[in-house]
């Protein structure tokens, strides 16, 4: 029994030595040589901690600009609309308008090219039959949402009948309701003027006869 009791301390000592060896192998590494740590103190002055000088400086700049704009109009870019209007560039197109024929009817034949080419999908056309052999269709409903329009002019370029133009030079007036910005066929016809463009095979035939058999007026016949 004495020998058994003497063996227990040897077992504990060996375990302690193993644990100590493991602690030394997996513990924190010592700091590397040549690395220094500098502690920087935060500003302790009352002015820097309260930010009052910076606030006063910012208010001073604001008040300086305010009085210069109020009395001297030095930095003002405000336009006193509607008494004063900003000049539009020469390439400004303006609102759409629907063109009419000589008899006053709308030139549109509801070919659906303008709503197809429109990138904003702001044009809605519902066609109907006219009962006329020269013109098969006409728009029963023609609407343009001016709030969605991006003023690209593709509708006017794609139209084969010169039925829609963007040359009014009139800006869309402000509206209170979104639905008021949707212009219908009657609204677009009010913006129109009589078109001088020719349409239909009869017009082409008359022009060919008048020019002596040359559709382009004698230029480029070959």
Secondary structure as UniProt FT lines:
FT   HELIX           2..26
FT   TURN            33..34
FT   HELIX           46..50
FT   HELIX           52..67
FT   HELIX           68..72
FT   TURN            81..83
FT   TURN            90..91
FT   STRAND          97..98
FT   TURN            102..103
FT   HELIX           113..117
FT   TURN            119..120
FT   STRAND          123..129
FT   STRAND          137..145
FT   TURN            146..148
FT   HELIX           154..158
FT   TURN            160..161
FT   STRAND          164..165
FT   HELIX           178..181
FT   STRAND          182..183
FT   HELIX           185..190
FT   HELIX           201..210
FT   TURN            211..212
FT   TURN            215..218
//
